[in-house]
């Protein structure tokens, strides 16, 4: 979501800024679903970014213009591809209907985002 906020503010191309806005809006919904599920299941979600994700945010902070756009598109393509793969694996392996429902709903959002970002290349 942080990268989406950055894209919304720093994006050089309109489509990058619009995608950043979309990511912020729709990721908030997905995150709310995941938080509610975690609370229901008595699980704790991480509150901060993983080191790899924080490094990406730090790198993107220093970029501007088309360099930002290109790096953002590449980073989001990889991030969304990895996320879709992880969600599909979780959906296939879980026996918990609640988890499967939230994960399958999230896969739809991630796949749509992946189509949009891939079209920007």
C-alpha positions in Angstrom: 0.0 0.0 0.0 2.9 2.3 0.7 4.1 2.0 -2.9 0.6 2.8 -4.1 0.7 6.0 -2.0 4.1 6.9 -3.5 2.8 6.2 -7.1 -0.2 8.3 -6.5 2.0 11.2 -5.4 5.2 10.7 -7.5 4.0 9.0 -10.6 5.0 10.7 -13.8 2.4 9.1 -16.0 -1.3 9.4 -15.3 -1.8 5.7 -15.5 0.8 5.1 -12.8 -0.8 7.7 -10.5 -4.3 6.2 -11.1 -3.0 2.7 -10.5 -1.4 3.9 -7.2 -4.7 5.3 -6.1 -6.5 2.1 -7.0 -3.9 0.0 -5.1 -4.4 2.1 -2.0 -8.2 1.8 -2.2 -8.5 -1.9 -3.0 -5.6 -3.0 -0.8 -7.3 -1.4 2.2 -10.3 -3.6 1.5 -8.2 -6.8 1.2 -6.2 -5.8 4.3 -9.4 -5.3 6.2 -10.7 -8.7 5.2 -7.4 -10.3 6.2 -7.3 -8.5 9.6 -10.9 -9.5 10.3 -10.1 -13.1 9.4 -6.9 -13.1 11.6 -8.8 -11.7 14.5 -11.5 -14.3 14.1 -8.9 -17.1 14.0 -6.8 -15.6 16.9 -3.8 -14.8 14.6 -1.6 -11.8 14.6 -0.6 -10.1 11.4 2.7 -8.3 11.1 2.4 -4.6 11.7 5.5 -3.5 9.7 6.9 -4.3 6.3 9.3 -7.1 5.8 12.9 -6.0 5.2 12.7 -6.8 1.5 9.6 -4.6 1.1 11.0 -1.8 3.2 14.2 -1.8 1.0 11.9 -1.5 -2.0 10.1 1.5 -0.5 13.4 3.1 0.5 14.8 2.7 -3.1 11.6 4.1 -4.7 11.7 7.2 -2.4 14.8 8.5 -4.2 13.5 8.0 -7.7 11.5 10.6 -9.7 9.9 10.9 -13.1 10.1 8.1 -15.6 12.7 6.3 -13.5 10.2 6.1 -10.7 7.4 4.9 -13.1 9.6 2.2 -14.6 10.9 1.0 -11.2 7.3 1.1 -9.8 5.9 -1.0 -12.7 8.7 -3.5 -12.4 8.4 -3.8 -8.6 4.6 -4.1 -8.7 4.7 -6.7 -11.4 7.0 -8.9 -9.3 5.2 -8.2 -6.1 1.8 -9.0 -7.5 3.1 -12.1 -9.3 4.6 -13.4 -6.1 1.4 -12.5 -4.1 -0.9 -14.3 -6.6 1.4 -17.4 -6.5 1.3 -17.4 -2.6 -2.5 -16.9 -2.5 -3.0 -19.8 -5.0 -0.8 -22.1 -3.0 -2.7 -21.2 0.2 -6.0 -21.7 -1.4 -5.0 -25.1 -2.7 -3.5 -26.2 0.6 -6.0 -24.9 3.3 -8.8 -26.9 4.6 -10.3 -23.9 6.4 -13.4 -22.6 4.5 -13.1 -19.1 5.9 -9.4 -18.8 4.9 -10.1 -20.2 1.5 -13.0 -17.7 1.0 -10.9 -14.7 1.8 -7.9 -15.9 -0.1 -9.9 -16.7 -3.2 -11.6 -13.2 -3.0 -8.1 -11.7 -2.7 -6.8 -13.6 -5.7 -9.4 -12.0 -7.9 -8.2 -8.5 -6.8 -4.5 -9.4 -7.2 -5.1 -10.9 -10.7 -6.9 -7.7 -11.8 -4.1 -5.5 -10.5 -1.6 -7.7 -12.3 -3.4 -7.3 -15.6 -3.5 -3.6 -15.2 0.2 -3.2 -14.3 1.3 -5.6 -17.0 -0.5 -3.4 -19.6 1.6 -0.5 -18.6 4.9 -2.0 -19.6 
